[in-house]
């Protein structure tokens, strides 16, 4: 058995899956033709083949998907068992919450204090930041419009899942502005107030950049860099629990609510991909046309790193390849080395679009009717809190959970989303990279560092 290749195991799975589909089709046409235990056994044999594939592939994304399938089957066949598995997903949630404050603080401080010398950064600094904020804001708006049109979260019955009662207090604009600023950073951390943590971190980073003493500034900057590195590893460790948490959450959800919730998941996935297509064609393409970018040559240059980002769902894995590709395209290294890494902190187009979409999905599932003003406040929170964490595995999950808690929204729908997060992560990561490659071209054009009509011939 150990000598079987992945191709052979896939063949076994396809055969079993085909039998499952045929037998269940017959069962729907004539409920008495096949014994329910036979159908259950066939499903578990198919899942066994999937687990076999997982052991061969042995990566986190595969195991998260497998855990979703196994959890759904447990919730369907043994709803009592599924109901008792919620504690596993609750443990995962608690561990994710512990990451948020130190991760945001360290990455934002390092990002700001490490690039705060505007005389050195020059015009590229403010031009890049203005471009990043405008484009990511458009991405957030597209996400909000898409989820408000599709209403993918409407119809999920969280009452069956013992979800917490959700109440969003009506606030005046003065209350909203005041709530943005922390009165006590320890209190903000304890209560999970993401926006307050972000504001404190930004001010701390700006203050650190103004410190004249090289020794004091360097020591604090090194400490923050060390903290961010440790938190990256901490996140990596916690994510090993993700497959168990997903399986437990799906088992609990299916056990309590049945398979109807999967319709909402599929609609959410379609909404995200449709919104990303609209963003690429409606925002990125016009920008490329405006700067007279040779689109075919550009896509040929960046296609490999973008596909790598899509396949691995990791911006970091594609960053070195993307930098080399842009230099080969004709953009000077001094522009690429500044704009592209900065963009991975401040220009996460795909992730910000996903976050706005997912957060409203959570509110819809919780039957919370958000006003336009409340959605704008959420958008502002997401726009700020999503900065600086591109290097973290499943960073969007961390931000989404933290922001949901800040707005007193339940976390159960987020665990439902996590079941298909791998499929959504690939698309948003590829969009992040494509957006940053285009941003690099835009800044190079604005700075007069590249002439798109006289680009060097690509090296074979």
Order of alpha helices (4+ residues) and beta strands (2+ residues): alpha-alpha-alpha-alpha-alpha-alpha-alpha-alpha-alpha-alpha-alpha-alpha-alpha-alpha-alpha-alpha-alpha-alpha-alpha-alpha-alpha-alpha
